[in-house]
């Protein structure tokens, strides 16, 4: 369920834009109603999810085009009866599609990541397991003609974008950060992460990305109080429930 269909269906999904609207019901305790994206697993308000999903579909397909054809995944799809589900059921289905269709497993520890986050995770995990990464005998990542050479790391969400799309992405990512912080108590809110060097755009790409990665790790991520692993705040909410149960056992 949900892991895509034919190329024609994928194209139709993007052309159609927003997924079927759902009757989300009233707010609970005055809190915003969050909707999980079935492609990236992140949370959005009911007002922004239909704007986000077409953009997320295009990003997913752009990432897949960088891979060899044999490794590409089809665009994840919501079931046709999604409009009949309430918000809780819709989010459960969306999270299952995200986990089953979008995430990639690390070959060393078995943990799952989005593809661009897996690329960041692999070198350190390989060292922890006494392995080399990239392997000495083969390339770690695709190197064909579709491989993007100039990718830029977003210092807010840690994901990779082309040099042509990063400036389009950043204002959207900043606004998403502000929306998420607005849901928190005032004493727990964080300002939008900022690059320490105001002229960071003039830096060589490797230095800019190293700086962005450090800001993302130090400012954007939050640590699980049970296992110590770090996550974006909305991903930590999902993780901490299961982690708490595992540590209670």
C-alpha positions as CSV (number, residue, x, y, z in Angstrom):
1,X,0.0,0.0,0.0
2,X,1.2,3.5,-0.9
3,X,4.6,2.7,-2.4
4,X,3.7,4.1,-5.8
5,X,2.3,2.9,-9.1
6,X,3.3,3.3,-12.7
7,X,5.2,6.3,-14.1
8,X,2.0,7.5,-15.5
9,X,0.3,7.4,-12.1
10,X,3.3,9.2,-10.6
11,X,3.1,12.0,-13.2
12,X,-0.7,12.2,-12.6
13,X,-0.1,12.6,-8.9
14,X,2.1,15.6,-9.4
15,X,-0.2,17.1,-12.0
16,X,-3.1,16.8,-9.6
17,X,-1.1,18.6,-6.9
18,X,-2.9,18.4,-3.5
19,X,-4.1,15.0,-2.2
20,X,-7.8,14.6,-1.4
21,X,-8.9,16.9,1.4
22,X,-9.9,15.3,4.7
23,X,-12.4,16.3,7.3
24,X,-10.0,16.9,10.2
25,X,-12.6,17.7,12.9
26,X,-12.3,20.3,15.6
27,X,-9.0,21.4,17.3
28,X,-8.2,19.5,20.6
29,X,-7.3,21.8,23.5
30,X,-6.9,24.7,21.1
31,X,-3.7,23.0,19.6
32,X,-3.0,23.2,15.8
33,X,-4.0,20.1,13.9
34,X,-0.8,18.5,12.5
35,X,-0.7,16.4,9.4
36,X,2.1,14.0,8.6
37,X,3.5,14.0,5.1
38,X,3.6,10.4,3.8
39,X,6.8,11.2,1.7
40,X,9.1,13.0,4.2
41,X,7.5,12.1,7.5
42,X,7.4,15.7,8.7
43,X,4.5,17.5,10.3
44,X,2.6,20.3,8.7
45,X,-0.6,22.3,9.6
46,X,-3.8,21.4,7.9
47,X,-3.5,24.7,6.0
48,X,0.0,24.0,4.6
49,X,0.1,20.3,3.9
50,X,-1.6,20.7,0.5
51,X,1.0,23.3,-0.5
52,X,3.9,21.1,0.8
53,X,3.0,17.7,-0.8
54,X,3.4,18.7,-4.5
55,X,6.8,20.3,-3.6
56,X,7.8,17.2,-1.6
57,X,6.8,14.9,-4.6
58,X,9.0,16.9,-6.9
59,X,12.0,16.7,-4.5
60,X,11.5,13.0,-4.1
61,X,11.5,12.4,-7.8
62,X,14.6,14.7,-8.3
63,X,16.5,12.7,-5.6
64,X,15.5,9.4,-7.3
65,X,16.7,10.6,-10.7
66,X,20.2,10.9,-9.2
67,X,20.3,7.1,-8.6
68,X,20.9,4.2,-11.0
69,X,17.5,3.2,-12.6
70,X,17.7,-0.2,-10.8
71,X,17.8,1.6,-7.4
72,X,15.0,4.1,-7.9
73,X,11.8,4.0,-5.9
74,X,8.4,4.9,-7.1
75,X,6.6,7.9,-5.7
76,X,4.8,7.0,-2.4
77,X,1.0,7.3,-2.7
78,X,-1.8,7.8,-0.2
79,X,-4.7,5.3,-0.5
80,X,-7.7,6.4,-2.5
81,X,-10.0,6.3,0.5
82,X,-7.9,8.8,2.5
83,X,-10.6,11.5,2.3
84,X,-12.9,9.2,4.4
85,X,-10.4,8.9,7.3
86,X,-10.2,11.1,10.3
87,X,-6.9,12.9,11.1
88,X,-5.6,10.3,13.5
89,X,-6.1,7.4,11.1
90,X,-4.7,9.4,8.2
91,X,-1.5,10.2,10.1
92,X,-1.1,6.5,11.0
93,X,-1.4,5.5,7.4
94,X,0.9,8.3,6.3
95,X,3.6,7.3,8.8
96,X,3.4,3.7,7.7
97,X,3.9,4.7,4.1
98,X,6.8,6.9,5.0
99,X,8.5,4.1,7.0
100,X,7.9,1.4,4.4
101,X,8.5,3.3,1.2
102,X,10.8,6.3,1.8
103,X,13.3,5.3,4.5
104,X,16.6,3.5,3.7
105,X,18.3,1.1,6.1
106,X,22.0,1.6,7.2
107,X,23.9,-1.5,6.1
108,X,25.9,-1.4,9.4
109,X,23.5,-0.7,12.2
110,X,20.1,-1.3,10.5
111,X,18.6,2.1,11.5
112,X,16.6,3.8,8.8
113,X,17.1,7.3,7.4
114,X,16.0,9.4,4.5
115,X,18.5,9.0,1.7
116,X,20.3,12.3,2.1
117,X,20.5,11.8,5.9
118,X,21.9,8.2,5.3
119,X,24.7,9.7,3.3
120,X,25.7,11.8,6.4
121,X,25.3,8.9,8.8
122,X,27.2,6.2,6.9
123,X,30.8,7.5,7.4
124,X,30.7,7.6,11.2
125,X,28.7,4.4,11.5
126,X,31.2,2.6,9.3
127,X,34.1,3.8,11.5
128,X,32.2,2.5,14.6
129,X,31.9,-0.9,12.9
130,X,35.6,-0.9,11.9
131,X,34.8,-0.4,8.2
132,X,35.9,2.1,5.6
133,X,33.4,4.4,4.0
134,X,33.4,4.9,1.1
135,X,34.6,1.4,0.6
136,X,38.1,1.3,-0.9
137,X,37.1,-1.0,-3.7
138,X,33.9,0.9,-4.9
139,X,32.2,4.2,-4.9
140,X,29.9,4.9,-1.9
141,X,27.4,6.8,-3.9
142,X,26.1,6.9,-7.5
143,X,28.5,8.6,-9.8
144,X,26.6,8.5,-13.1
145,X,25.6,11.4,-15.3
146,X,22.5,12.1,-13.1
147,X,24.5,12.5,-9.9
148,X,24.2,16.1,-8.7
149,X,27.7,17.5,-8.1
150,X,26.8,20.8,-6.4
151,X,24.5,20.0,-3.5
152,X,24.1,22.4,-0.6
153,X,23.1,21.4,3.0
154,X,20.3,23.4,4.6
155,X,21.5,24.6,8.0
156,X,17.9,24.3,9.4
157,X,16.7,20.9,8.3
158,X,20.0,19.2,7.3
159,X,18.7,18.1,3.9
160,X,20.6,18.5,0.6
161,X,19.5,20.8,-2.3
162,X,21.0,21.9,-5.5
163,X,22.7,25.3,-5.7
164,X,19.7,26.4,-7.9
165,X,17.0,25.3,-5.4
166,X,18.5,26.1,-2.0
167,X,17.5,29.8,-2.1
168,X,13.9,28.8,-2.9
169,X,13.9,26.2,-0.1
170,X,15.4,28.3,2.8
171,X,12.6,30.9,3.2
172,X,10.1,28.0,3.3
173,X,12.2,26.1,5.8
174,X,12.6,29.2,8.0
175,X,8.8,29.7,8.0
176,X,8.2,26.0,8.9
177,X,10.7,26.4,11.8
178,X,8.8,29.4,13.1
179,X,5.4,27.6,12.8
180,X,6.7,24.7,14.8
181,X,8.3,26.9,17.5
182,X,5.0,28.8,17.8
183,X,3.3,25.5,19.0
184,X,5.8,25.2,21.9
185,X,5.6,27.0,25.3
186,X,7.4,30.4,25.1
187,X,10.2,29.2,27.4
188,X,11.1,26.3,25.1
189,X,11.1,28.1,21.7
190,X,14.3,28.5,19.7
191,X,15.1,31.3,17.3
192,X,15.6,30.4,13.6
193,X,19.1,28.9,13.2
194,X,21.5,31.2,11.6
195,X,24.8,30.7,9.8
196,X,27.6,32.3,11.9
197,X,29.3,33.8,8.8
198,X,27.1,36.3,7.1
199,X,29.1,35.9,3.9
200,X,28.7,32.1,3.9
201,X,27.3,32.1,0.3
202,X,30.7,33.3,-0.9
203,X,32.6,30.4,0.8
204,X,33.8,27.3,-1.1
205,X,31.0,24.7,-1.2
206,X,32.8,22.3,1.1
207,X,33.4,24.9,3.8
208,X,29.8,26.2,3.5
209,X,28.4,22.7,3.9
210,X,30.6,21.9,6.9
211,X,29.4,25.1,8.6
212,X,25.8,24.3,7.7
213,X,26.1,20.8,9.1
214,X,27.5,22.1,12.4
215,X,24.6,24.6,12.8
216,X,22.1,21.8,12.0
217,X,23.7,19.4,14.5
218,X,24.2,22.0,17.3
219,X,21.0,24.1,17.0
220,X,18.3,22.2,15.1
221,X,18.6,18.7,16.5
222,X,17.3,17.7,20.0
223,X,18.5,14.8,22.0
224,X,16.4,11.9,23.2
225,X,16.6,11.7,27.0
226,X,16.5,7.9,26.9
227,X,19.0,6.8,24.2
228,X,20.9,10.1,23.5
229,X,20.3,10.0,19.8
230,X,19.4,13.3,18.1
231,X,16.4,14.2,16.0
232,X,14.5,17.1,14.5
233,X,11.9,18.1,17.1
234,X,8.9,16.7,15.2
235,X,10.8,13.4,14.6
236,X,11.8,13.3,18.3
237,X,8.1,13.3,19.2
238,X,7.5,10.2,17.2
239,X,10.7,8.5,18.4
240,X,10.4,9.2,22.1
241,X,7.1,7.3,22.5
242,X,8.6,4.0,21.4
243,X,12.0,4.7,23.0
244,X,10.3,5.4,26.4
245,X,8.5,2.0,26.2
246,X,11.7,0.2,25.3
247,X,13.5,1.7,28.3
248,X,10.6,1.0,30.6
249,X,10.9,-2.7,29.7
